[in-house]
Amino acid sequence: MTDRVTGVEAAGLDGILDSLTSLKGIEGGVVATEDGLPLATQLSSRLDEEALAGAAAAVGHSASRILNDISWGQLGMAVLEGSRMKLLVCPLSAGYLLALAAPEADLEAIAPQVSSAARDLEEAFASLIDPATGV
């Protein structure tokens, strides 16, 4: 797997993704901005981090918009199941977390772990903000 963390190592994003991708059935993870740019990744070299970051944002935006349009509340997690991979996408204040799972992965077992990683990422993002300036 390759790691990509740009300027946010101190927040622990890489460690959170390492923990997530060490779980049985999870094959990769991406933290993406709202615009679909990768902030941090833990992926095998055969996967395109920029395409997956874009997918995270597209899925997150679409799912959020659908839920809003039908008045079903805010997005907690979107799941796409394909024949070769499952995508789990959670919203973050700074974008989205995308977890890639093997097609045989047990969603009931991994979904709570992905949600937990999203909460950990939110705490990491909060540690980057200076309370005095809000930046």
N, C-alpha and C positions, 0 to 999 in steps of 0.2 A: 504494500500500500504506500501511496505517496501522501505526504503531509503538505498542506499549504496554509500558512497563517501569516497574515500581513499586518504587522504592527499591533497585534492584539494578544501576543503571547502572555503578557502579564495578567490578562483577564482570565486565563485558563481555558480558552476555547479549545485549544488543541487537546488538553487533558480530558475535557468533557467528550469530545468526539472520539478520542482513544477508548474511553470507557464504553461509550455507546457501541462502537464497532467491534468491541471484544465480545459482545453478547452473541450467543448462538442464533444464527439466522440473519443477523445484520451484516451486510456486506460493504457498507459505506455510509458516509455521512457528509452533508454539505450545510454550511451556514451561509445563506445568501442574503443580499440586501433586498429591499423592496423593488429595486430596479433589475434584479436578477444577476447581480455580480457576486462572485464568490468571495466571502470574507475568510472562511476557513474550510478546509476539506480533509477528509480521510477517505481516500479512494484507491482502488487498484489502478495501476498505470493504464489499463485498457479502457478506463472510463473517462469521459470528457467532462471535466469539472465546470467549464463555462456553460455547456449545454444543460447540465444537471442543475446548476444555479438558476439558469433561466427557467427551467421546468419548475423548480421550487416556487419561484415568484408567480409564474403563470397559473399553476395549480392553486396556490394560496389565494391569489387575487380572484380567480374564477369562483372558487368555492365560497369565499367570503361574500362576493357579490350575489351569488345564488341564495345563500342563507339570508342575506339582508333583503333581497327582493321578495322572498316568501315569508319574511318576518319570523324566522326560526332562530334568531340570536346570532351570537358571534361564533366564528370558527374555532373549534378546539383542535381538530385534526381531520385532515382529508386523506383518504386512502384510495389509491389506484392499484388495481390488481391486473397485471399482464401475464402472459404465458411464460415470460422469462424473468420477471422481477415484480416486486411490490414496492410502491412508493408511499411513504408516510410523510405528510407535510404538516408541520405545526407552525402557527404564526408566532412571531417574536416582535418585540418593540422595534427592533432594528432590521426586520425582514422575516426570514423563514428558515426553519430547520427542515431538511429533507433527509430521511433515512431510507436507504435502499435495503430491501430484505429479499432473501431467496424466495422463490415461488412456493417452496414447501414450508416456509416459516410460519409459526403459529402466531397469528395476529393477536389473539387474546393474551399471549405471553409477552409479546414485544411491544405492543401499543402503550402499556403503562410505563415501560422503560423509556420509550421515545418521549412521552409526555414529561417524565422526570428530567430527562436531558434538556428539554425545552425550558423547564423551570430553572435548572442550573445555569443555562445560558443567560436567562434573564438576570439572574443574580450577578453573573460575570459582567454583563453589560452595565448594570447599575454601579459596579465598582469602578467603571471607567469615567463616570460622570462626577465632576467636581460639584458638590452640593452648593458651594458659594456662588458659582457662576452658571450652573446648569449645563455646562459644556464638558 
